Amino acid sequence: MKKFNGKAIYNPHGKAGEYSAWACNFYVGCSNMCAYCYCKKGILKNAMGMDHAQLKKCFKDENEAFEIYHKELKQNIEEIKKTGLFFTFTSDPFLPETIDLTWKAVALAYSLGVPCQLLTKRADFINKLDFGMIASSLELAHTDKISFGFSLTGADNLEPNASSNEERIRAMKRLHSMGFKTWASIEPIIDLYKSFKMIEETIGYCDQYKIGLMSGGIKPPKDSLSLFIGKVHDIVPFNIQIYWKHSITDYLK
């Protein structure tokens, strides 16, 4: 597949590419203020490390951003349908500044049969979403076309402006009970015990786990990580997918 790098939609690579072959970013910056955020480090800091979300400079306003997104979506729709569209790697899709345009974009993708994945550290968005944009009733809305992902580290102290991990888990349970697909990003692993607790507390409400180490962070001892992997496989039902990211598989060879 030829790489596509549009203003809104593009083909991610590296660690991001492990999440999805296609992604959409409307905004840069985030107010969750996570201490370990990769966007706030190195060469990315000035371009994406702001402490609030703002529309990417390539867009004049949100209306233009949506028009460009619509065009790029239709241009690549057959390929995007194969794997779905991910929101978002450069911000949080459910911040007060980002939620309206994000959900409008998801509604359009849904109407065209494109699966969407969303990854967030927020739990307060559920009461703000207009599910009517997706379907005429919730009975029609619970499809595998939309999956809600939650970053779960168990480290509230490092995520001061995000919803607590407990609140995120409650939001996951509620969405799962409504019929939506849910998944957890157990990344970065900050503490093996805390990450295991996040998995343990979401069993029965989570349809997939993606698990990875901290980018550039201190890695746990290999024997401890191997024990962690074994314990995770012991408690996660066989029909639930676990994706071990390259940061783990490469480290353990």
DRENMARVO-466672 format. One line per 4 residues: their letters; for each residue x, y, z of C-alpha. Coordinates in pm, 1 decimal, decimal comma. Layout:
BEGIN
A	X Y Z  ...
END
This chain:
BEGIN
MKKF	0,0 0,0 0,0  131,6 341,6 -94,1  174,0 564,1 209,9  -80,6 841,8 245,5
NGKA	-1,8 1156,5 442,2  -297,3 1393,0 430,5  -373,6 1691,2 649,1  -624,3 1501,1 863,4
IYNP	-581,0 1132,3 772,7  -249,4 952,6 733,6  -67,1 619,7 773,0  112,2 615,3 1110,4
HGKA	438,3 429,3 1155,3  655,7 302,7 1439,0  482,6 263,0 1776,7  171,3 438,4 1646,2
GEYS	154,6 198,2 1352,2  101,1 -87,4 1598,3  -235,8 62,9 1685,2  -373,6 121,6 1338,9
AWAC	-280,8 144,6 972,7  -488,2 464,3 939,9  -525,3 752,9 1183,3  -684,0 1095,6 1204,6
NFYV	-538,8 1394,1 1390,9  -720,0 1727,7 1399,5  -547,5 1873,8 1705,3  -210,8 1893,6 1874,1
GCSN	-152,1 1946,7 2243,0  -341,3 1807,0 2540,1  -454,8 1927,9 2881,2  -430,7 1589,3 3056,3
MCAY	-71,4 1685,3 3148,2  66,4 1330,8 3169,7  421,2 1340,9 3303,7  544,1 1071,6 3064,8
CYCK	377,7 1205,5 2745,0  599,4 1141,5 2441,5  460,5 1454,3 2272,6  614,0 1671,2 2543,4
KGIL	966,1 1542,5 2491,6  1247,6 1593,2 2245,6  1185,1 1727,8 1897,9  808,0 1689,6 1937,1
KNAM	786,1 1926,1 2233,7  743,3 2256,1 2048,2  516,4 2113,6 1778,1  283,9 1895,1 1986,5
GMDH	364,3 1942,3 2354,3  130,4 2229,8 2438,5  -66,9 2201,6 2762,0  -395,2 2259,1 2578,4
AQLK	-542,6 2127,5 2255,7  -537,4 2349,2 1948,6  -634,4 2291,0 1588,5  -343,7 2195,1 1363,7
KCFK	-200,3 2494,4 1179,9  -278,0 2343,2 840,3  -650,4 2402,2 905,4  -809,7 2747,2 886,9
DENE	-1091,0 2644,2 1120,9  -1287,9 2336,5 1225,2  -1523,0 2359,0 927,2  -1231,6 2342,2 686,7
AFEI	-1077,1 2061,8 890,4  -1395,3 1858,0 856,0  -1421,8 1925,9 482,1  -1063,2 1810,4 426,3
YHKE	-1123,1 1504,9 645,1  -1434,0 1417,7 442,4  -1241,3 1442,9 117,1  -947,6 1234,6 243,7
LKQN	-1180,5 974,2 393,1  -1364,4 921,9 64,8  -1037,8 921,9 -128,5  -906,7 625,5 74,2
IEEI	-1227,1 466,9 197,4  -1183,3 115,4 60,4  -841,3 79,4 220,4  -950,2 242,8 547,9
KKTG	-1249,2 8,7 576,0  -1013,2 -289,5 591,8  -852,6 -188,7 920,5  -1045,5 113,7 1046,4
LFFT	-953,8 466,9 1152,4  -782,4 562,5 1479,0  -844,0 885,1 1678,3  -593,3 1025,0 1781,9
FTSD	-216,4 1022,3 1842,8  -148,8 1392,6 1901,1  -417,0 1484,7 2154,9  -711,8 1331,8 2341,0
PFLP	-1028,6 1294,4 2129,6  -1260,8 1370,2 2420,5  -1124,2 1691,6 2566,1  -1376,2 1978,7 2583,2
ETID	-1190,7 2144,4 2291,0  -1178,8 1831,7 2072,6  -1493,1 1630,8 2139,5  -1734,8 1801,1 1897,3
LTWK	-1523,5 1773,7 1582,8  -1404,2 1425,2 1678,0  -1754,6 1289,3 1723,7  -1876,7 1454,6 1404,7
AVAL	-1590,7 1284,0 1219,4  -1673,6 948,6 1380,1  -2039,5 986,5 1283,2  -1943,4 1043,8 919,9
AYSL	-1710,5 744,3 916,7  -1979,4 529,2 1077,7  -2232,6 634,1 813,7  -1989,4 519,5 544,3
GVPC	-1921,9 184,1 710,7  -1574,0 271,2 837,9  -1475,3 119,9 1175,8  -1337,7 371,2 1427,5
QLLT	-1115,3 331,3 1731,2  -1086,9 605,4 1992,0  -829,0 621,8 2270,4  -880,0 850,3 2568,3
KRAD	-795,5 924,5 2930,2  -1129,0 1092,2 2984,5  -1444,8 951,1 3141,4  -1661,7 1261,9 3144,5
FINK	-1741,7 1248,4 2772,4  -2017,7 986,4 2784,7  -2284,0 1226,8 2908,7  -2180,0 1479,3 2642,0
LDFG	-2197,0 1252,0 2338,9  -2493,8 1268,5 2106,3  -2538,3 902,3 2023,0  -2819,2 1006,9 1789,8
MIAS	-2548,3 1119,0 1547,4  -2452,1 752,9 1517,3  -2789,8 582,2 1506,1  -3154,3 649,8 1577,2
SLEL	-3134,3 442,3 1894,7  -2872,0 281,0 2112,9  -3005,5 -57,4 2002,9  -2870,0 22,2 1658,0
AHTD	-2552,8 186,2 1781,9  -2381,7 -104,6 1954,8  -2183,5 -238,5 1663,3  -1822,6 -334,1 1607,8
KISF	-1784,5 -21,2 1395,8  -1698,3 189,7 1701,0  -1461,5 83,9 1978,4  -1371,0 294,2 2279,2
GFSL	-1021,9 254,3 2420,5  -895,9 376,9 2756,9  -533,1 430,3 2854,6  -494,6 262,3 3193,8
TGAD	-170,0 293,9 3387,2  -296,2 297,0 3745,5  -81,8 607,5 3801,0  -325,1 892,5 3867,2
NLEP	-44,0 1101,9 4016,3  127,5 1116,2 3676,0  -194,6 1212,7 3493,4  -315,9 1508,9 3701,6
NASS	-577,5 1656,8 3467,4  -711,6 1331,8 3322,6  -1003,2 1139,4 3468,5  -889,0 895,3 3733,0
NEER	-814,8 540,5 3623,6  -1110,1 426,7 3834,4  -1340,2 668,9 3650,8  -1211,2 543,6 3315,6
IRAM	-1283,1 185,2 3415,3  -1637,3 280,6 3514,7  -1682,1 450,7 3177,0  -1553,2 137,4 3002,6
KRLH	-1804,7 -77,3 3191,4  -2088,8 154,5 3098,8  -2000,1 161,7 2729,2  -1955,9 -215,4 2725,7
SMGF	-2299,9 -259,1 2882,6  -2440,6 -37,7 2605,1  -2303,2 -281,6 2348,9  -1995,8 -94,4 2228,3
KTWA	-1660,3 -264,6 2182,9  -1407,0 -157,8 2444,9  -1031,2 -197,2 2471,9  -751,5 -97,9 2705,1
SIEP	-412,2 47,9 2629,6  -194,9 -75,6 2915,0  80,8 154,7 2802,6  309,0 274,8 2929,6
IIDL	373,0 19,1 3201,3  490,6 237,9 3487,0  454,8 -22,4 3758,8  394,6 -391,6 3680,3
YKSF	167,9 -437,9 3981,5  -47,0 -135,6 3895,1  -75,7 -241,2 3530,3  -179,9 -590,5 3636,7
KMIE	-448,8 -440,7 3864,2  -585,3 -240,8 3569,1  -619,6 -560,2 3367,2  -765,7 -750,4 3660,5
ETIG	-1028,2 -481,0 3723,4  -1145,4 -471,8 3360,0  -1190,5 -845,5 3300,5  -1540,2 -896,5 3161,1
YCDQ	-1570,8 -541,1 3032,7  -1276,7 -520,9 2793,8  -1259,9 -686,1 2450,8  -889,1 -633,3 2381,7
YKIG	-567,0 -538,9 2560,9  -267,9 -363,7 2403,6  29,0 -369,5 2639,2  360,7 -188,2 2607,0
LMSG	656,2 -39,9 2794,0  732,1 328,7 2838,8  911,0 487,8 2546,7  1260,3 578,3 2664,5
GIKP	1176,3 485,5 3023,2  1337,4 245,6 3267,0  1249,7 -110,4 3174,4  1148,0 -364,6 3438,1
PKDS	1373,6 -666,9 3495,1  1316,5 -929,9 3228,6  1226,4 -1201,5 3477,9  966,7 -974,6 3642,7
LSLF	818,1 -884,6 3305,3  803,4 -1251,6 3205,1  616,7 -1331,9 3527,2  378,4 -1043,3 3456,7
IGKV	307,5 -1181,0 3107,9  233,7 -1524,2 3249,2  -3,0 -1383,2 3512,2  -186,9 -1178,1 3247,4
HDIV	-240,1 -1485,5 3031,0  -366,7 -1671,1 3337,7  -645,7 -1423,2 3411,8  -750,5 -1297,8 3066,8
PFNI	-1011,5 -1526,9 2904,7  -887,2 -1713,8 2596,5  -1137,1 -1536,4 2369,0  -1001,8 -1188,4 2458,1
QIYW	-717,1 -1064,8 2239,6  -389,1 -956,0 2399,3  -147,4 -762,5 2181,7  203,6 -739,8 2323,4
KHSI	367,7 -437,4 2166,0  713,0 -447,7 2009,2  856,2 -262,3 2307,3  796,4 -582,7 2504,5
TDYL	858,5 -853,2 2244,0  1180,5 -691,7 2122,7  1303,8 -643,4 2481,8  1241,1 -1008,4 2566,4
K	1357,8 -1132,5 2221,6
END
